Amino acid sequence: MNQPLDPKKFGLHPSIKIEQSDNTHFVIRIERKSRIIMKDGEKILDKVSTIKASIPDAVVSVATAAPVCSKTLLFLADHGIGIEYS
């Protein structure tokens, strides 16, 4: 069961949904219907970097129901960020 967290704890905007599944695994939940494109991928990478600055050994993934551009999938995978489709 994922535990919701306060994004302000990491210095992120309050509208960002972050969940913690265990001690070092965090999930950024993106709830929208439109496609996630490269520009969104760069913003996700910034959010992940902010979380990892607070918790260096954190593993961060993204949960979404939206389709993800193939270029963005490769970009996020190259940076060790997994996508979970919900």
C-alpha positions in Angstrom: 0.0 0.0 0.0 1.5 3.3 -1.0 1.6 6.0 1.6 1.0 9.6 0.4 3.7 12.1 1.3 3.7 15.9 1.6 5.7 17.2 -1.4 6.8 20.2 0.6 9.0 17.8 2.6 11.2 17.6 -0.5 10.8 21.2 -1.6 8.3 20.4 -4.4 5.1 22.2 -5.3 2.1 21.1 -3.2 0.1 19.9 -6.2 2.6 17.1 -7.0 1.4 13.7 -5.7 4.2 11.6 -4.2 3.7 8.2 -2.6 6.1 6.0 -0.6 5.8 2.2 -1.1 8.7 1.3 1.2 11.7 3.0 2.9 13.6 3.9 -0.3 11.0 3.6 -3.1 9.0 6.6 -4.0 6.3 7.0 -6.7 5.4 10.3 -8.5 1.7 9.9 -9.5 0.6 11.8 -12.7 -3.1 11.9 -13.1 -4.1 13.1 -16.6 -5.3 11.8 -19.9 -3.0 13.7 -22.3 0.3 12.2 -23.6 3.4 12.6 -21.5 6.0 14.2 -23.9 9.7 15.0 -23.7 9.1 18.4 -22.0 7.2 16.5 -19.3 10.0 14.0 -19.0 12.5 16.8 -18.3 10.3 18.1 -15.6 9.9 14.6 -14.1 13.7 14.3 -14.1 14.0 17.6 -12.1 11.5 16.3 -9.5 13.4 13.0 -9.2 16.6 15.0 -8.7 15.0 17.0 -6.0 13.8 13.9 -4.2 17.2 12.2 -4.5 18.9 15.3 -3.1 16.9 14.8 0.1 17.3 11.0 0.1 20.3 9.9 -1.9 19.5 6.2 -2.0 15.9 6.7 -3.1 14.5 4.8 -6.1 11.8 6.9 -7.8 9.3 5.8 -10.4 6.3 7.4 -12.1 2.8 6.0 -12.1 0.4 7.2 -14.7 -2.5 6.1 -16.9 -1.6 8.5 -19.7 0.3 7.3 -22.8 4.0 8.1 -22.7 6.0 9.1 -25.8 8.6 6.4 -26.8 11.4 9.0 -26.8 10.4 10.0 -23.3 10.3 6.4 -22.1 13.9 5.9 -23.3 15.0 9.2 -21.7 13.5 8.3 -18.4 14.9 4.7 -18.6 18.4 6.1 -19.3 18.1 8.0 -16.0 16.9 5.0 -14.1 13.2 6.1 -13.8 10.6 3.4 -14.3 7.1 3.9 -15.5 4.2 2.1 -13.9 0.9 2.1 -15.7 -2.1 2.3 -13.5 
